Amino acid sequence: MDSISLQKVDLHCHSTHSDGTLTPSEIVELAKRRGIKHLSLTDHDTVSGIEEAIKKGKELGINVIPGIEVTADTSFLGEGRRELHILGYHFNPNSPSMKQLVEFFRNSRIERNRELCFRLEEKGYSISYEEMVKEFGENFGKPNLARVLIDLGHFEEREEAIDFLSSLGVDRKKLDYREVLRLIVESGGIPVIAHPVTMNISYREVYCFLRKAKELGLGGVEVYHYRHGAPDVRILKEMSEELSLFITGGSDFHGKNKPCVDLGMLNLTELEISLPLS
């Protein structure tokens, strides 16, 4: 295949419908400027921006794949700072299973956000839940709160603000990963483990987990991500190929909430991605 004809791909980005700073339409417009042909909007816990993104994609000739990113329970991994994020692709946003998934996480996020803002006000930070909803919508996340804390002069660095928010000990209710896999599959989608390095377990443990999860419906692995070094990419690619799992990748773009992460920055093309793009 001639390199000139290769189409660029970014299958992981977030809009103002969760904790990004660009609207779905603005992300698609940026994708057009970046030469990205295949894009997936993967907002946290919601599919509310997909319709807008697909509409703008049709106007600009961008293939927009329905996507979502949810956070599963990690208690089975043991103690420690671990994350298990699951991406979903190609699902029906209006299916009963996807509506069930979104509703659970919507309620969980609202409950967590109310408690976070209450704790902040207790500690003397003048950030109310109502003001956050007015500014960012009810699906806002810690990156939005971190940005407000920085704008108010309480912190200088994003990670410092995020660590402070995490130290408040306010956790969201999460579904078991098996339930997340089931609901995505039932909605016609393909579940993918996002940025596996954040699971903070050994490569051997990652492999064993992927092998077990595949039996439960897992379809792919996000091999390419800005947090993955060359050894991570090589090993995760080998695991995916051995287990016959789709290979995906994306920037994890959040706009100004992750200023060092730009849409399309990984320069991925259809050659690196084995997930169906249509």
C-alpha positions in Angstrom: 0.0 0.0 0.0 1.4 3.4 -1.0 2.2 5.5 2.1 0.7 8.5 0.4 -2.7 6.8 0.4 -2.6 5.7 4.1 -5.4 7.2 6.1 -4.7 8.6 9.6 -6.6 7.3 12.6 -7.3 8.5 16.1 -9.7 6.4 18.2 -9.5 8.0 21.6 -10.6 11.6 22.4 -12.8 13.5 24.7 -15.1 16.5 24.2 -17.1 18.9 26.3 -19.6 16.2 26.9 -17.2 14.8 29.5 -13.9 16.3 30.5 -12.5 17.8 27.2 -12.5 21.4 26.2 -13.7 21.2 22.5 -17.2 20.4 21.4 -17.7 17.2 19.3 -18.0 19.4 16.2 -14.8 21.3 17.0 -12.9 18.0 17.5 -14.1 16.7 14.1 -13.1 20.0 12.5 -9.6 19.7 14.1 -9.4 16.1 12.8 -10.0 17.4 9.3 -7.2 19.9 9.7 -4.9 17.2 11.1 -5.6 14.9 8.1 -7.4 12.3 10.3 -9.8 10.2 8.3 -11.1 7.8 11.0 -12.0 9.3 14.4 -13.8 8.0 17.5 -15.3 10.2 20.1 -14.9 8.3 23.4 -16.3 10.5 26.1 -16.3 9.2 29.6 -19.5 7.5 30.6 -21.7 9.2 27.9 -22.7 8.9 24.3 -24.4 12.2 24.2 -21.9 13.8 21.8 -21.8 11.1 19.2 -24.7 12.2 17.1 -23.2 15.7 16.7 -19.8 14.3 15.9 -21.2 11.9 13.3 -23.2 14.7 11.7 -20.2 17.0 11.4 -18.1 14.0 10.2 -20.5 13.5 7.3 -20.2 17.2 6.4 -16.4 17.0 6.4 -15.8 13.5 5.0 -14.6 12.1 8.4 -15.6 8.6 9.4 -16.7 9.0 13.0 -17.0 5.7 14.9 -19.3 5.6 18.0 -17.2 5.3 21.1 -17.3 5.5 24.9 -14.8 5.1 27.8 -15.8 3.8 31.2 -13.9 3.0 34.4 -14.4 -0.5 35.8 -13.8 -1.7 39.3 -10.2 -2.6 40.1 -10.6 -4.2 43.5 -9.8 -7.6 42.0 -6.3 -6.3 41.1 -5.4 -5.8 44.7 -4.3 -2.6 46.6 -2.5 0.2 44.9 -3.2 3.0 42.4 -4.6 1.1 39.5 -7.0 1.9 36.8 -9.1 -0.2 34.4 -10.6 1.7 31.6 -12.7 0.0 28.9 -13.4 1.6 25.6 -16.4 0.5 23.5 -16.6 0.9 19.7 -19.2 0.4 16.9 -22.1 -0.1 19.4 -25.7 1.2 18.9 -25.9 4.3 21.2 -29.7 3.8 21.5 -29.6 0.1 22.5 -31.1 -0.8 25.9 -27.8 -2.2 27.1 -25.9 1.0 26.2 -28.6 3.1 27.9 -28.2 0.9 31.0 -24.5 1.4 31.0 -24.6 5.1 30.5 -27.3 5.6 33.2 -25.3 3.7 35.8 -22.2 5.8 35.3 -24.2 9.0 35.0 -25.7 8.5 38.4 -22.3 7.4 39.8 -20.5 10.4 38.4 -23.1 12.9 39.7 -22.9 11.4 43.2 -19.1 11.5 43.2 -19.0 15.1 41.8 -21.4 16.4 44.5 -19.3 14.8 47.2 -16.1 16.2 45.7 -17.4 19.7 45.6 -18.7 19.4 49.1 -15.3 18.3 50.3 -13.6 21.2 48.5 -16.0 23.7 50.0 -15.3 22.2 53.5 -11.6 22.8 52.9 -12.2 26.4 51.9 -12.1 26.2 48.1 -15.0 28.2 46.7 -16.1 25.7 44.0 -19.8 24.7 44.2 -21.3 21.8 42.4 -24.0 24.1 40.8 -21.3 26.4 39.3 -19.4 23.4 37.9 -22.6 22.0 36.3 -23.4 25.4 34.8 -19.9 25.7 33.3 -19.2 22.1 32.2 -22.4 20.1 32.4 -23.2 17.4 34.9 -20.7 14.9 33.4 -17.7 16.9 34.4 -14.6 15.1 35.7 -11.5 15.7 37.8 -9.7 17.4 34.9 -12.4 20.1 34.9 -12.1 20.6 38.6 -8.3 20.6 38.4 -8.4 23.3 35.7 -10.7 25.5 37.9 -8.4 25.0 40.9 -5.4 26.1 38.7 -7.4 29.1 37.3 -8.2 30.2 40.9 -4.5 30.1 41.7 -4.5 27.2 44.1 -2.2 25.0 42.1 0.2 25.5 39.2 0.4 22.0 37.7 -2.4 19.8 36.5 -1.0 16.6 38.0 -0.6 18.3 41.4 -4.3 19.4 41.3 -5.4 15.9 40.2 -3.4 14.3 43.0 -5.0 16.7 45.5 -8.5 15.8 44.3 -7.6 12.1 44.5 -6.4 12.5 48.1 -9.9 13.6 49.1 -10.8 9.9 48.9 -14.1 10.3 47.0 -14.5 7.4 44.7 -17.2 6.6 42.1 -19.3 3.5 42.2 -18.0 1.3 39.3 -19.2 -1.9 37.6 -17.3 -5.1 37.5 -15.4 -5.3 34.2 -17.3 -8.4 33.2 -20.5 -6.5 33.4 -19.1 -3.7 31.3 -17.9 -6.2 28.7 -21.3 -7.8 28.6 -23.2 -4.5 28.2 -20.9 -3.3 25.4 -21.2 -6.6 23.5 -25.0 -6.7 23.9 -25.2 -3.2 22.4 -23.5 -4.5 19.3 -20.1 -3.1 20.2 -16.5 -4.2 20.5 -15.0 -3.7 24.0 -11.3 -2.7 24.2 -9.0 -2.4 27.2 -7.7 1.2 27.3 -4.0 2.1 28.0 -3.2 -1.2 29.9 -0.1 0.4 31.5 -2.5 2.2 34.0 -3.5 -1.1 35.4 -0.1 -1.0 37.1 0.5 -4.7 37.0 3.2 -6.8 35.3 3.2 -7.7 31.7 2.6 -11.3 32.7 -0.5 -10.3 34.7 -1.8 -8.1 31.9 -1.5 -11.1 29.5 -3.4 -13.4 31.9 -6.1 -10.8 32.4 -6.5 -10.2 28.6 -6.7 -14.0 28.0 -9.4 -14.3 30.6 -11.3 -11.2 29.5 -11.3 -12.4 25.9 -13.4 -15.4 27.0 -15.9 -12.9 28.4 -16.2 -10.8 25.3 -13.1 -8.6 25.2 -12.4 -7.7 21.6 -9.3 -5.6 21.6 -6.4 -3.7 23.2 -5.4 -0.1 23.0 -1.8 -0.8 22.0 -0.9 2.8 21.0 -1.3 5.5 23.6 0.7 8.6 24.7 1.6 6.8 28.0 2.9 3.8 26.3 6.7 3.6 25.6 8.2 1.6 22.8 8.6 -1.6 25.0 4.9 -1.3 26.0 3.8 -1.0 22.4 5.9 -4.0 21.3 4.8 -6.3 24.1 1.1 -5.3 24.0 1.1 -5.8 20.2 2.6 -9.3 20.6 0.0 -10.1 23.2 -2.8 -8.9 21.0 -1.7 -10.8 18.0 -1.2 -14.0 20.1 -4.7 -13.7 21.6 -6.3 -12.6 18.3 -7.5 -9.3 19.8 -8.0 -6.2 17.7 -5.2 -3.5 18.0 -6.4 0.0 18.5 -4.8 3.3 19.4 -5.5 7.0 20.0 -4.2 10.2 21.5 -6.5 10.5 24.5 -7.0 14.1 23.5 -8.7 16.4 26.1 -8.0 19.8 24.6 -6.6 22.3 27.2 -7.2 19.8 30.0 -4.3 17.8 28.6 -2.3 20.6 26.9 0.6 18.3 26.0 -1.6 15.8 24.2 -2.7 16.8 20.7 -5.2 15.1 18.5 -3.5 12.8 16.0 -0.1 13.2 17.8 0.7 9.5 17.5 0.5 9.7 13.7 -1.3 6.4 13.5 -2.5 5.0 10.2 -4.8 2.2 9.2 -1.7 0.0 9.0 -1.3 0.0 12.8 -4.9 -0.5 13.6 -6.7 -3.8 13.1 -10.0 -2.8 14.6 -12.6 -2.5 11.9 -12.9 1.1 10.8 -16.3 0.8 9.1 
